[in-house]
Amino acid sequence: MFTTEADSCRLSRRGFLNAAALGAASIAVSACATTGQPVEQPPPAYAESPLPDYATMYAPISDEGFELPGIPFEKIDEQFLRQIVPDPTGQKPGTIVVDTAGHHLYFVRPGGQAIRYGVGLGRAGFEWAGDAVVQWKQKWPKWTPPDEMVARQPELQEYSADNGGMPGGLKNPLGARALYLFQGEQDTLYRLHGSPEWNSIGKSVSSGCVRLINQDIIDLYDRVPSKTPVIVTAGVGQPMVATANRRAIPIDAGVPDGSILLGPVNEITNSIF
């Protein structure tokens, strides 16, 4: 049997068409296999929601029946204004770190970020270092100066425990909010609190614990859940040195008896007492 030139052309053309059809089918199968197994995309990196501008953050506000005046933020060093920064602490998200050397408070967020606030420090701020938890929170807290403070400053007698303390208000030393720190079941007498004295932020003053601008303590209060861990240190990244032989100078007479706390607290350490 022999093949004519015309037959060869027909066979060649038929072979070409068959090969093309097989190739198309192969491509189609390949495409189905690819689209049937989508590549999993990595989750997006966490980014903290941006903060408002300073004029908005520090504007006058009406809060719980009180009219808080605006803060002249232009007169405050910008490093002490609320802002989002890379986290320098290395602590777990949700931790508060107070850096007494830098006069900063960091609220650690996910994704290697932190919200940083400027703070003013009193003697109690330098007398205390260690771990604690937020075990009581109050809006416009009542202030009750301890007996030792009343003895030094008799003019505070009207606000003593016997006289019921000073009601919350614009002139109250604890400001618009207070976070009360405990170790185990013991009140450390150390407070994170607001202050009407905005010009003391970033400075060391004669009394108080860790004070924030009232607008900032309101912001922090709303972000902090029950039993938030707190670390107070003399320098971020430096070894924490507990004040073993000194007790914090009290700012008030302690959480009132019978107060409902935020729940049982596991003891962290009592080494500073």
Disulfide bonds with the S-S distance in Angstrom:
none
